[in-house]
Amino acid sequence: MAKNMNNFDKETNRFNISSLKWNVKENELPMWVADMDFLCPDAIYQALLERLNNKTYGYSIIPDSLYDSYMNFYRDRHHLSFAKENMLFSSGVIPSTSSIIRRITAPGENIILMTPVYNIFFNSIVNNGRFISEVPLKYENYKYDIDFCLLEEKLAEYRTNLLILCNPHNPIGKIWSKEELAKIATLAKKHNVYVISDEIHCDLTNPNKEYVPFFNSCSEAKEIGISLISPTKSFNLAGLQTSMIIVFNQYLYNKINRGINNDEIAEPNFLACVATEVAYNQCRDYLDDLRKYIFSNREIVKNYFEQHIKEIQLIDGEATYLLWIDCSQITHKNSKLLAQHIRNTTGLYLSEGSQYGSCGKTFLRMNIATQKFRVLDGLERLKEGIRSYKES
């Protein structure tokens, strides 16, 4: 395995390339949507160049080598074993989520979300004519836990057939323990509810921390579980539209397979497989270095808050490059106004918390997968925005 030479401090310019994140004014600093400003590993870049130089860009098949790259990576790094017969290629985690919702639930049924949680889950549920059943996480002393009594109540409700789990959890950055995941799986099985486990952030844990795959929690997880995995967050490949669905239950496998083919999301573009294979086979050192860099950015933010913005509280996260920030001492109503004020006065673009569920209304989310000089710039802007908000 080649050692990648990584320089995460190197400035990147993402203007004028149709970047969603950087579709902002020239003086603005976007620290919102979950993609990274770092260069992808050089091995991926070189492999994509080689493929482009072939100058034929037609339809692609899914080679056995792609399945092997997933199987080897997850076995080695996450101690999770599965076979090709358990795998289904999809163009993305959210297209998979929406397709699965349409296949294993009916219009008008309930889908459980443990909030605050990734906002696009809400869209996938509502846009497909299903109802959101919120289970707010218990929040005390700046820490989150699952309210299992409430969860079981919701699982037992009439017309509830699916729970969407975020593992590790976006936006709070929590790694669910094996015991917590096993309890979720056991309760879901008891009440005949399937579980989608979105594990797209699983590689991005703090150094010396490991996430627990849902399927490794207990035997029930393999009976009712569907895991969604992808290299896109870990290696900044979101624009290549590549992911994998892992499912052990043959009944579920057949239904999902029909669904993603009917929805035309089961075929790769001609670069997706190339980038994924190189990422998993050759870029593990890059991932190790990236985790250290993100963690050091988190420490910078934590120390800055403690010294310069004591009115807000950083929630202690163990995974993702997304920070969940409690602003309840500043705004007791809705952080949307705070986020708008900060952007209007300083150019710092953060995500307001209510889009992750009603229990997130006094929070902000910050993406720190960027160069340190931009993190420091963002912190100065945040301090100024909060100061002027309090004075307004």
Secondary structure as GFF3:
##gff-version 3
##sequence-region A 1 392
A	DSSP	beta_strand	29	30	.	.	.	ID=ss1
A	DSSP	alpha_helix	42	52	.	.	.	ID=ss2
A	DSSP	alpha_helix	64	78	.	.	.	ID=ss3
A	DSSP	three_ten_helix	84	86	.	.	.	ID=ss4
A	DSSP	beta_strand	87	90	.	.	.	ID=ss5
A	DSSP	alpha_helix	93	104	.	.	.	ID=ss6
A	DSSP	beta_strand	110	113	.	.	.	ID=ss7
A	DSSP	alpha_helix	120	126	.	.	.	ID=ss8
A	DSSP	beta_strand	131	134	.	.	.	ID=ss9
A	DSSP	beta_strand	138	140	.	.	.	ID=ss10
A	DSSP	beta_strand	143	145	.	.	.	ID=ss11
A	DSSP	alpha_helix	148	155	.	.	.	ID=ss12
A	DSSP	beta_strand	160	166	.	.	.	ID=ss13
A	DSSP	alpha_helix	178	190	.	.	.	ID=ss14
A	DSSP	beta_strand	194	198	.	.	.	ID=ss15
A	DSSP	three_ten_helix	214	216	.	.	.	ID=ss16
A	DSSP	alpha_helix	219	224	.	.	.	ID=ss17
A	DSSP	beta_strand	225	229	.	.	.	ID=ss18
A	DSSP	alpha_helix	232	235	.	.	.	ID=ss19
A	DSSP	three_ten_helix	238	240	.	.	.	ID=ss20
A	DSSP	beta_strand	243	246	.	.	.	ID=ss21
A	DSSP	alpha_helix	250	262	.	.	.	ID=ss22
A	DSSP	alpha_helix	272	282	.	.	.	ID=ss23
A	DSSP	alpha_helix	284	308	.	.	.	ID=ss24
A	DSSP	beta_strand	313	314	.	.	.	ID=ss25
A	DSSP	beta_strand	322	326	.	.	.	ID=ss26
A	DSSP	alpha_helix	335	346	.	.	.	ID=ss27
A	DSSP	beta_strand	348	349	.	.	.	ID=ss28
A	DSSP	beta_strand	351	352	.	.	.	ID=ss29
A	DSSP	three_ten_helix	353	356	.	.	.	ID=ss30
A	DSSP	three_ten_helix	358	360	.	.	.	ID=ss31
A	DSSP	beta_strand	363	367	.	.	.	ID=ss32
A	DSSP	alpha_helix	372	391	.	.	.	ID=ss33
###
